[in-house]
Amino acid sequence: MSASWSDTTEILVHLTRTDDGVALVEISHGKANTLSTAVLAQLADVAAELTATPAGAVLITGRGRMFAAGAEISEFGGPNEAAVIAEGFHRALDAVAAIPSVVVAAVNGYALGGGCELALACDLRVAADNAKLGQPEILLGIIPGGGGTSGWPGWSARPEPRT
């Protein structure tokens, strides 16, 4: 286990490799699959593993009825906590964007805030009929903190095609 998981021993991001070369990454954190700092740390570690030992393709989804409902609001406190959460989002989403395989977000249910930004960090997005994507924080006058507005151009501009 990675040292970055020091606050939990529970596996919240599951990686399964299939015989046909697909890596399935499933987020499993409560009913809403919130992106806590522990989930983000595990996601970054799984992405690093998939960068070091690439799969033919990577599929990221949420277990249950939601893709990811965004940040774990209970972790928010003041500016110090917000900085730690933002750093966790940037580390995880940059790691997902760096995976050398084609990464597909299979969006089931809600992908809000950081969950929407996670989908944007993937190369492709496939949405179920019940999928709802959005950045609800903008209704509060808050800029999306995971890099969804500033990261998109870099995430979508690949220097070379992936195979």
Backbone as JSON Lines, residues from 0, in Angstrom:
{"i":0,"aa":"M","n":[0.82,-1.19,0.0],"ca":[0.0,0.0,0.0],"c":[0.86,1.25,0.0]}
{"i":1,"aa":"S","n":[0.38,2.26,-0.65],"ca":[1.12,3.5,-0.76],"c":[1.06,4.29,0.55]}
{"i":2,"aa":"A","n":[2.14,5.01,0.82],"ca":[2.19,5.84,2.02],"c":[1.14,6.94,1.97]}
{"i":3,"aa":"S","n":[0.72,7.34,0.76],"ca":[-0.27,8.4,0.64],"c":[-1.65,7.96,1.11]}
{"i":4,"aa":"W","n":[-1.82,6.68,1.4],"ca":[-3.1,6.17,1.88],"c":[-3.1,6.08,3.4]}
{"i":5,"aa":"S","n":[-2.24,6.81,4.06],"ca":[-2.03,6.64,5.5],"c":[-3.28,6.84,6.34]}
{"i":6,"aa":"D","n":[-4.25,7.59,5.82],"ca":[-5.45,7.84,6.62],"c":[-6.5,6.75,6.48]}
{"i":7,"aa":"T","n":[-6.27,5.77,5.61],"ca":[-7.25,4.71,5.44],"c":[-6.58,3.45,4.92]}
{"i":8,"aa":"T","n":[-7.1,2.32,5.32],"ca":[-6.62,1.06,4.74],"c":[-7.69,0.48,3.81]}
{"i":9,"aa":"E","n":[-8.84,1.12,3.75],"ca":[-9.92,0.66,2.88],"c":[-9.58,0.97,1.42]}
{"i":10,"aa":"I","n":[-9.8,0.02,0.56],"ca":[-9.57,0.24,-0.87],"c":[-10.81,0.92,-1.44]}
{"i":11,"aa":"L","n":[-10.61,2.12,-1.95],"ca":[-11.71,2.94,-2.48],"c":[-11.66,3.04,-3.99]}
{"i":12,"aa":"V","n":[-10.51,2.73,-4.57],"ca":[-10.34,2.74,-6.02],"c":[-9.83,1.35,-6.4]}
{"i":13,"aa":"H","n":[-10.65,0.62,-7.12],"ca":[-10.35,-0.77,-7.47],"c":[-9.82,-0.85,-8.89]}
{"i":14,"aa":"L","n":[-8.73,-1.59,-9.07],"ca":[-8.15,-1.82,-10.39],"c":[-8.25,-3.3,-10.72]}
{"i":15,"aa":"T","n":[-8.89,-3.6,-11.86],"ca":[-9.0,-4.97,-12.35],"c":[-8.48,-4.99,-13.78]}
{"i":16,"aa":"R","n":[-7.55,-5.89,-14.04],"ca":[-7.03,-6.05,-15.41],"c":[-7.65,-7.31,-16.01]}
{"i":17,"aa":"T","n":[-8.19,-7.18,-17.21],"ca":[-8.82,-8.31,-17.87],"c":[-7.82,-9.0,-18.79]}
{"i":18,"aa":"D","n":[-8.15,-10.22,-19.19],"ca":[-7.26,-10.98,-20.08],"c":[-7.1,-10.34,-21.45]}
{"i":19,"aa":"D","n":[-8.08,-9.53,-21.85],"ca":[-7.99,-8.89,-23.17],"c":[-7.31,-7.53,-23.15]}
{"i":20,"aa":"G","n":[-6.64,-7.19,-22.03],"ca":[-5.83,-5.98,-21.98],"c":[-6.51,-4.73,-21.49]}
{"i":21,"aa":"V","n":[-7.74,-4.83,-21.03],"ca":[-8.45,-3.67,-20.51],"c":[-8.25,-3.56,-19.01]}
{"i":22,"aa":"A","n":[-8.01,-2.35,-18.54],"ca":[-7.92,-2.1,-17.11],"c":[-9.2,-1.37,-16.68]}
{"i":23,"aa":"L","n":[-9.9,-1.96,-15.73],"ca":[-11.13,-1.36,-15.21],"c":[-10.8,-0.7,-13.87]}
{"i":24,"aa":"V","n":[-11.06,0.6,-13.78],"ca":[-10.84,1.37,-12.55],"c":[-12.22,1.77,-12.04]}
{"i":25,"aa":"E","n":[-12.55,1.32,-10.82],"ca":[-13.86,1.61,-10.25],"c":[-13.71,2.38,-8.94]}
{"i":26,"aa":"I","n":[-14.42,3.49,-8.85],"ca":[-14.45,4.28,-7.61],"c":[-15.6,3.75,-6.77]}
{"i":27,"aa":"S","n":[-15.3,3.47,-5.51],"ca":[-16.29,2.91,-4.6],"c":[-16.17,3.59,-3.24]}
{"i":28,"aa":"H","n":[-16.87,4.71,-3.09],"ca":[-16.79,5.48,-1.85],"c":[-18.17,6.0,-1.47]}
{"i":29,"aa":"G","n":[-18.88,5.21,-0.71],"ca":[-20.22,5.6,-0.28],"c":[-21.2,5.58,-1.44]}
{"i":30,"aa":"K","n":[-22.4,6.03,-1.19],"ca":[-23.44,6.0,-2.23],"c":[-23.16,6.97,-3.37]}
{"i":31,"aa":"A","n":[-22.47,8.07,-3.08],"ca":[-22.25,9.11,-4.09],"c":[-20.87,9.04,-4.73]}
{"i":32,"aa":"N","n":[-20.03,8.1,-4.29],"ca":[-18.66,8.02,-4.8],"c":[-17.96,9.37,-4.73]}
{"i":33,"aa":"T","n":[-18.02,9.99,-3.56],"ca":[-17.37,11.28,-3.38],"c":[-15.86,11.12,-3.48]}
{"i":34,"aa":"L","n":[-15.23,12.17,-3.96],"ca":[-13.79,12.17,-4.19],"c":[-13.08,12.78,-2.98]}
{"i":35,"aa":"S","n":[-12.94,11.98,-1.95],"ca":[-12.23,12.41,-0.74],"c":[-10.74,12.45,-1.04]}
{"i":36,"aa":"T","n":[-9.96,12.99,-0.11],"ca":[-8.51,13.02,-0.31],"c":[-7.95,11.59,-0.38]}
{"i":37,"aa":"A","n":[-8.55,10.66,0.33],"ca":[-8.1,9.26,0.27],"c":[-8.4,8.66,-1.1]}
{"i":38,"aa":"V","n":[-9.58,8.93,-1.66],"ca":[-9.93,8.44,-2.99],"c":[-8.98,9.04,-4.02]}
{"i":39,"aa":"L","n":[-8.73,10.34,-3.92],"ca":[-7.84,11.01,-4.86],"c":[-6.42,10.45,-4.8]}
{"i":40,"aa":"A","n":[-5.94,10.16,-3.6],"ca":[-4.6,9.58,-3.45],"c":[-4.54,8.19,-4.08]}
{"i":41,"aa":"Q","n":[-5.57,7.4,-3.85],"ca":[-5.6,6.06,-4.43],"c":[-5.74,6.14,-5.96]}
{"i":42,"aa":"L","n":[-6.54,7.07,-6.46],"ca":[-6.69,7.23,-7.9],"c":[-5.37,7.63,-8.54]}
{"i":43,"aa":"A","n":[-4.64,8.53,-7.9],"ca":[-3.32,8.94,-8.42],"c":[-2.37,7.75,-8.43]}
{"i":44,"aa":"D","n":[-2.4,6.93,-7.39],"ca":[-1.52,5.75,-7.33],"c":[-1.88,4.73,-8.4]}
{"i":45,"aa":"V","n":[-3.18,4.5,-8.61],"ca":[-3.62,3.56,-9.65],"c":[-3.21,4.1,-11.03]}
{"i":46,"aa":"A","n":[-3.38,5.4,-11.24],"ca":[-2.98,6.0,-12.52],"c":[-1.48,5.87,-12.73]}
{"i":47,"aa":"A","n":[-0.69,6.05,-11.68],"ca":[0.77,5.88,-11.79],"c":[1.12,4.44,-12.16]}
{"i":48,"aa":"E","n":[0.4,3.48,-11.58],"ca":[0.62,2.08,-11.92],"c":[0.29,1.82,-13.38]}
{"i":49,"aa":"L","n":[-0.81,2.42,-13.86],"ca":[-1.22,2.24,-15.26],"c":[-0.3,2.98,-16.23]}
{"i":50,"aa":"T","n":[0.43,3.95,-15.74],"ca":[1.44,4.63,-16.56],"c":[2.7,3.79,-16.63]}
{"i":51,"aa":"A","n":[3.08,3.2,-15.49],"ca":[4.28,2.36,-15.44],"c":[4.08,1.05,-16.19]}
{"i":52,"aa":"T","n":[2.9,0.48,-16.1],"ca":[2.58,-0.8,-16.75],"c":[1.26,-0.61,-17.51]}
{"i":53,"aa":"P","n":[1.34,-0.03,-18.71],"ca":[0.12,0.34,-19.43],"c":[-0.75,-0.86,-19.81]}
{"i":54,"aa":"A","n":[-2.03,-0.59,-19.87],"ca":[-3.02,-1.54,-20.37],"c":[-3.32,-1.17,-21.82]}
{"i":55,"aa":"G","n":[-4.05,-2.04,-22.52],"ca":[-4.47,-1.72,-23.88],"c":[-5.42,-0.53,-23.89]}
{"i":56,"aa":"A","n":[-6.29,-0.47,-22.91],"ca":[-7.23,0.63,-22.72],"c":[-7.63,0.65,-21.25]}
{"i":57,"aa":"V","n":[-8.07,1.81,-20.79],"ca":[-8.48,1.98,-19.39],"c":[-9.91,2.5,-19.37]}
{"i":58,"aa":"L","n":[-10.73,1.89,-18.54],"ca":[-12.12,2.32,-18.36],"c":[-12.27,2.75,-16.91]}
{"i":59,"aa":"I","n":[-12.68,4.0,-16.7],"ca":[-12.9,4.53,-15.34],"c":[-14.39,4.72,-15.15]}
{"i":60,"aa":"T","n":[-14.92,4.22,-14.02],"ca":[-16.34,4.36,-13.73],"c":[-16.55,4.38,-12.22]}
{"i":61,"aa":"G","n":[-17.77,4.61,-11.83],"ca":[-18.14,4.55,-10.42],"c":[-18.95,3.3,-10.16]}
{"i":62,"aa":"R","n":[-18.68,2.66,-9.03],"ca":[-19.51,1.51,-8.65],"c":[-20.85,2.03,-8.17]}
{"i":63,"aa":"G","n":[-21.88,1.27,-8.43],"ca":[-23.21,1.68,-7.99],"c":[-23.87,2.58,-8.99]}
{"i":64,"aa":"R","n":[-24.66,3.52,-8.49],"ca":[-25.5,4.34,-9.36],"c":[-24.9,5.68,-9.74]}
{"i":65,"aa":"M","n":[-23.67,5.98,-9.28],"ca":[-23.06,7.27,-9.6],"c":[-21.63,7.11,-10.06]}
{"i":66,"aa":"F","n":[-21.23,7.97,-10.97],"ca":[-19.84,8.03,-11.42],"c":[-19.01,8.62,-10.27]}
{"i":67,"aa":"A","n":[-19.23,9.88,-9.98],"ca":[-18.58,10.55,-8.84],"c":[-19.28,11.89,-8.62]}
{"i":68,"aa":"A","n":[-19.75,12.09,-7.41],"ca":[-20.53,13.29,-7.12],"c":[-19.68,14.49,-6.72]}
{"i":69,"aa":"G","n":[-18.38,14.38,-6.84],"ca":[-17.52,15.53,-6.56],"c":[-16.78,15.39,-5.25]}
{"i":70,"aa":"A","n":[-16.26,16.51,-4.78],"ca":[-15.42,16.53,-3.58],"c":[-16.19,16.1,-2.34]}
{"i":71,"aa":"E","n":[-15.46,15.59,-1.37],"ca":[-16.03,15.2,-0.08],"c":[-16.17,16.47,0.76]}
{"i":72,"aa":"I","n":[-17.37,17.03,0.77],"ca":[-17.62,18.32,1.41],"c":[-17.24,18.32,2.89]}
{"i":73,"aa":"S","n":[-17.37,17.18,3.56],"ca":[-17.04,17.11,4.99],"c":[-15.56,17.39,5.25]}
{"i":74,"aa":"E","n":[-14.71,17.31,4.22],"ca":[-13.29,17.6,4.41],"c":[-12.96,19.08,4.31]}
{"i":75,"aa":"F","n":[-13.91,19.86,3.8],"ca":[-13.66,21.29,3.67],"c":[-13.69,21.95,5.03]}
{"i":76,"aa":"G","n":[-12.8,22.83,5.25],"ca":[-12.75,23.6,6.48],"c":[-12.45,25.04,6.1]}
{"i":77,"aa":"G","n":[-11.18,25.37,6.16],"ca":[-10.74,26.71,5.78],"c":[-9.8,26.65,4.59]}
{"i":78,"aa":"P","n":[-9.06,27.73,4.38],"ca":[-8.16,27.81,3.23],"c":[-7.07,26.73,3.22]}
{"i":79,"aa":"N","n":[-6.61,26.32,4.39],"ca":[-5.57,25.28,4.44],"c":[-6.09,23.95,3.94]}
{"i":80,"aa":"E","n":[-7.29,23.59,4.35],"ca":[-7.89,22.34,3.89],"c":[-8.2,22.41,2.39]}
{"i":81,"aa":"A","n":[-8.68,23.56,1.95],"ca":[-8.99,23.73,0.53],"c":[-7.74,23.55,-0.33]}
{"i":82,"aa":"A","n":[-6.61,24.04,0.14],"ca":[-5.36,23.89,-0.62],"c":[-4.95,22.43,-0.72]}
{"i":83,"aa":"V","n":[-5.12,21.68,0.36],"ca":[-4.78,20.25,0.35],"c":[-5.7,19.5,-0.61]}
{"i":84,"aa":"I","n":[-6.99,19.81,-0.58],"ca":[-7.95,19.16,-1.46],"c":[-7.64,19.49,-2.92]}
{"i":85,"aa":"A","n":[-7.37,20.76,-3.22],"ca":[-7.06,21.16,-4.59],"c":[-5.8,20.45,-5.09]}
{"i":86,"aa":"E","n":[-4.79,20.35,-4.25],"ca":[-3.55,19.64,-4.62],"c":[-3.85,18.18,-4.91]}
{"i":87,"aa":"G","n":[-4.71,17.55,-4.13],"ca":[-5.1,16.16,-4.36],"c":[-5.81,15.99,-5.69]}
{"i":88,"aa":"F","n":[-6.7,16.92,-6.01],"ca":[-7.39,16.87,-7.3],"c":[-6.4,17.03,-8.45]}
{"i":89,"aa":"H","n":[-5.52,18.01,-8.36],"ca":[-4.56,18.25,-9.44],"c":[-3.65,17.04,-9.64]}
{"i":90,"aa":"R","n":[-3.17,16.47,-8.56],"ca":[-2.28,15.3,-8.65],"c":[-3.01,14.12,-9.3]}
{"i":91,"aa":"A","n":[-4.23,13.84,-8.85],"ca":[-4.98,12.7,-9.38],"c":[-5.38,12.9,-10.84]}
{"i":92,"aa":"L","n":[-5.91,14.07,-11.16],"ca":[-6.39,14.3,-12.53],"c":[-5.23,14.39,-13.52]}
{"i":93,"aa":"D","n":[-4.12,14.99,-13.11],"ca":[-2.94,15.02,-13.97],"c":[-2.4,13.61,-14.19]}
{"i":94,"aa":"A","n":[-2.45,12.77,-13.17],"ca":[-1.98,11.38,-13.29],"c":[-2.88,10.6,-14.24]}
{"i":95,"aa":"V","n":[-4.19,10.81,-14.17],"ca":[-5.11,10.14,-15.09],"c":[-4.83,10.61,-16.52]}
{"i":96,"aa":"A","n":[-4.66,11.91,-16.71],"ca":[-4.4,12.45,-18.05],"c":[-3.07,11.95,-18.62]}
{"i":97,"aa":"A","n":[-2.13,11.55,-17.76],"ca":[-0.81,11.1,-18.2],"c":[-0.76,9.62,-18.56]}
{"i":98,"aa":"I","n":[-1.8,8.87,-18.29],"ca":[-1.81,7.44,-18.61],"c":[-1.61,7.3,-20.12]}
{"i":99,"aa":"P","n":[-0.63,6.5,-20.56],"ca":[-0.34,6.41,-21.99],"c":[-1.37,5.62,-22.81]}
{"i":100,"aa":"S","n":[-2.25,4.92,-22.18],"ca":[-3.31,4.18,-22.87],"c":[-4.51,5.1,-23.1]}
{"i":101,"aa":"V","n":[-5.41,4.69,-23.97],"ca":[-6.66,5.43,-24.13],"c":[-7.47,5.23,-22.86]}
{"i":102,"aa":"V","n":[-7.94,6.34,-22.29],"ca":[-8.71,6.3,-21.04],"c":[-10.13,6.76,-21.34]}
{"i":103,"aa":"V","n":[-11.09,5.91,-20.98],"ca":[-12.5,6.18,-21.24],"c":[-13.22,6.34,-19.91]}
{"i":104,"aa":"A","n":[-13.96,7.44,-19.76],"ca":[-14.84,7.61,-18.59],"c":[-16.2,7.05,-18.96]}
{"i":105,"aa":"A","n":[-16.64,6.04,-18.23],"ca":[-17.98,5.48,-18.41],"c":[-18.86,6.13,-17.35]}
{"i":106,"aa":"V","n":[-19.56,7.18,-17.74],"ca":[-20.31,8.01,-16.8],"c":[-21.7,7.42,-16.6]}
{"i":107,"aa":"N","n":[-21.92,6.94,-15.39],"ca":[-23.22,6.42,-14.97],"c":[-23.74,7.33,-13.87]}
{"i":108,"aa":"G","n":[-24.94,7.81,-13.99],"ca":[-25.49,8.69,-12.97],"c":[-24.8,10.04,-12.97]}
{"i":109,"aa":"Y","n":[-24.57,10.57,-11.77],"ca":[-24.03,11.92,-11.63],"c":[-22.52,11.97,-11.73]}
{"i":110,"aa":"A","n":[-22.03,12.98,-12.45],"ca":[-20.61,13.34,-12.49],"c":[-20.58,14.84,-12.27]}
{"i":111,"aa":"L","n":[-20.5,15.24,-11.01],"ca":[-20.63,16.64,-10.65],"c":[-19.32,17.18,-10.08]}
{"i":112,"aa":"G","n":[-19.06,18.45,-10.3],"ca":[-17.87,19.08,-9.74],"c":[-16.62,18.3,-10.11]}
{"i":113,"aa":"G","n":[-15.93,17.81,-9.1],"ca":[-14.71,17.03,-9.33],"c":[-14.95,15.77,-10.12]}
{"i":114,"aa":"G","n":[-16.14,15.2,-10.03],"ca":[-16.47,14.02,-10.83],"c":[-16.55,14.36,-12.31]}
{"i":115,"aa":"C","n":[-17.09,15.52,-12.62],"ca":[-17.12,16.0,-14.0],"c":[-15.7,16.27,-14.48]}
{"i":116,"aa":"E","n":[-14.88,16.85,-13.61],"ca":[-13.49,17.13,-13.97],"c":[-12.71,15.84,-14.2]}
{"i":117,"aa":"L","n":[-13.01,14.8,-13.43],"ca":[-12.39,13.49,-13.67],"c":[-12.77,12.98,-15.05]}
{"i":118,"aa":"A","n":[-14.03,13.08,-15.42],"ca":[-14.46,12.65,-16.76],"c":[-13.74,13.46,-17.84]}
{"i":119,"aa":"L","n":[-13.55,14.76,-17.61],"ca":[-12.86,15.61,-18.58],"c":[-11.39,15.25,-18.71]}
{"i":120,"aa":"A","n":[-10.79,14.7,-17.65],"ca":[-9.37,14.32,-17.69],"c":[-9.15,13.06,-18.53]}
{"i":121,"aa":"C","n":[-10.21,12.34,-18.84],"ca":[-10.12,11.12,-19.66],"c":[-10.11,11.51,-21.13]}
{"i":122,"aa":"D","n":[-9.64,10.59,-21.97],"ca":[-9.59,10.86,-23.41],"c":[-10.96,10.87,-24.05]}
{"i":123,"aa":"L","n":[-11.82,9.96,-23.6],"ca":[-13.18,9.84,-24.14],"c":[-14.16,9.72,-22.99]}
{"i":124,"aa":"R","n":[-15.4,10.13,-23.26],"ca":[-16.45,10.0,-22.27],"c":[-17.64,9.32,-22.92]}
{"i":125,"aa":"V","n":[-18.15,8.29,-22.27],"ca":[-19.36,7.6,-22.71],"c":[-20.37,7.78,-21.59]}
{"i":126,"aa":"A","n":[-21.53,8.29,-21.92],"ca":[-22.53,8.6,-20.91],"c":[-23.74,7.68,-21.02]}
{"i":127,"aa":"A","n":[-24.15,7.13,-19.88],"ca":[-25.37,6.34,-19.83],"c":[-26.57,7.27,-20.0]}
{"i":128,"aa":"D","n":[-27.73,6.68,-20.28],"ca":[-28.94,7.48,-20.45],"c":[-29.25,8.34,-19.23]}
{"i":129,"aa":"N","n":[-28.85,7.85,-18.04],"ca":[-29.15,8.58,-16.8],"c":[-28.02,9.51,-16.37]}
{"i":130,"aa":"A","n":[-27.0,9.7,-17.2],"ca":[-25.85,10.52,-16.81],"c":[-26.22,12.0,-16.74]}
{"i":131,"aa":"K","n":[-25.66,12.65,-15.73],"ca":[-25.83,14.1,-15.57],"c":[-24.47,14.65,-15.19]}
{"i":132,"aa":"L","n":[-23.91,15.51,-16.04],"ca":[-22.61,16.12,-15.8],"c":[-22.81,17.6,-15.51]}
{"i":133,"aa":"G","n":[-22.0,18.14,-14.6],"ca":[-22.12,19.56,-14.31],"c":[-21.11,20.06,-13.31]}
{"i":134,"aa":"Q","n":[-21.06,21.36,-13.21],"ca":[-20.19,22.06,-12.27],"c":[-21.07,22.93,-11.36]}
{"i":135,"aa":"P","n":[-21.76,22.33,-10.38],"ca":[-22.71,23.1,-9.58],"c":[-22.06,24.19,-8.72]}
{"i":136,"aa":"E","n":[-20.77,24.1,-8.49],"ca":[-20.11,25.12,-7.67],"c":[-20.15,26.5,-8.3]}
{"i":137,"aa":"I","n":[-20.31,26.57,-9.62],"ca":[-20.35,27.88,-10.26],"c":[-21.59,28.66,-9.86]}
{"i":138,"aa":"L","n":[-22.66,27.96,-9.43],"ca":[-23.87,28.64,-8.96],"c":[-23.61,29.37,-7.64]}
{"i":139,"aa":"L","n":[-22.52,29.0,-6.96],"ca":[-22.14,29.66,-5.71],"c":[-21.04,30.69,-5.94]}
{"i":140,"aa":"G","n":[-20.68,30.9,-7.2],"ca":[-19.61,31.85,-7.52],"c":[-18.22,31.28,-7.28]}
{"i":141,"aa":"I","n":[-18.11,29.95,-7.24],"ca":[-16.83,29.3,-6.98],"c":[-16.3,28.72,-8.29]}
{"i":142,"aa":"I","n":[-15.03,28.98,-8.57],"ca":[-14.41,28.42,-9.77],"c":[-14.11,26.95,-9.49]}
{"i":143,"aa":"P","n":[-14.38,26.05,-10.44],"ca":[-14.07,24.63,-10.25],"c":[-12.6,24.45,-9.83]}
{"i":144,"aa":"G","n":[-12.4,23.79,-8.7],"ca":[-11.07,23.71,-8.09],"c":[-10.18,22.61,-8.58]}
{"i":145,"aa":"G","n":[-10.72,21.66,-9.34],"ca":[-9.91,20.54,-9.8],"c":[-9.21,20.79,-11.11]}
{"i":146,"aa":"G","n":[-9.33,21.97,-11.65],"ca":[-8.67,22.28,-12.9],"c":[-9.54,22.11,-14.12]}
{"i":147,"aa":"G","n":[-10.84,21.91,-13.93],"ca":[-11.73,21.66,-15.05],"c":[-11.78,22.79,-16.05]}
{"i":148,"aa":"T","n":[-11.62,24.02,-15.61],"ca":[-11.67,25.14,-16.55],"c":[-10.3,25.43,-17.15]}
{"i":149,"aa":"S","n":[-9.25,25.24,-16.38],"ca":[-7.91,25.54,-16.89],"c":[-7.2,24.29,-17.4]}
{"i":150,"aa":"G","n":[-7.55,23.13,-16.9],"ca":[-6.87,21.91,-17.29],"c":[-7.34,21.32,-18.6]}
{"i":151,"aa":"W","n":[-8.58,21.61,-18.99],"ca":[-9.15,20.99,-20.18],"c":[-8.28,21.17,-21.43]}
{"i":152,"aa":"P","n":[-7.78,22.36,-21.74],"ca":[-6.97,22.47,-22.97],"c":[-5.73,21.57,-22.94]}
{"i":153,"aa":"G","n":[-5.08,21.47,-21.82],"ca":[-3.9,20.61,-21.72],"c":[-4.26,19.14,-21.74]}
{"i":154,"aa":"W","n":[-5.37,18.79,-21.09],"ca":[-5.79,17.39,-21.06],"c":[-6.2,16.92,-22.45]}
{"i":155,"aa":"S","n":[-6.81,17.81,-23.22],"ca":[-7.33,17.39,-24.51],"c":[-6.32,17.51,-25.64]}
{"i":156,"aa":"A","n":[-5.22,18.19,-25.41],"ca":[-4.2,18.37,-26.46],"c":[-3.11,17.32,-26.27]}
{"i":157,"aa":"R","n":[-3.23,16.23,-26.98],"ca":[-2.27,15.13,-26.9],"c":[-1.15,15.37,-27.9]}
{"i":158,"aa":"P","n":[0.11,15.22,-27.5],"ca":[1.22,15.45,-28.42],"c":[1.3,14.42,-29.53]}
{"i":159,"aa":"E","n":[0.78,13.2,-29.31],"ca":[0.81,12.17,-30.33],"c":[-0.38,11.24,-30.11]}
{"i":160,"aa":"P","n":[-0.82,10.59,-31.19],"ca":[-1.97,9.68,-31.03],"c":[-1.63,8.51,-30.13]}
{"i":161,"aa":"R","n":[-2.62,8.01,-29.43],"ca":[-2.44,6.83,-28.59],"c":[-2.85,5.6,-29.36]}
{"i":162,"aa":"T","n":[-2.22,4.49,-29.04],"ca":[-2.55,3.25,-29.74],"c":[-3.28,2.3,-28.83]}
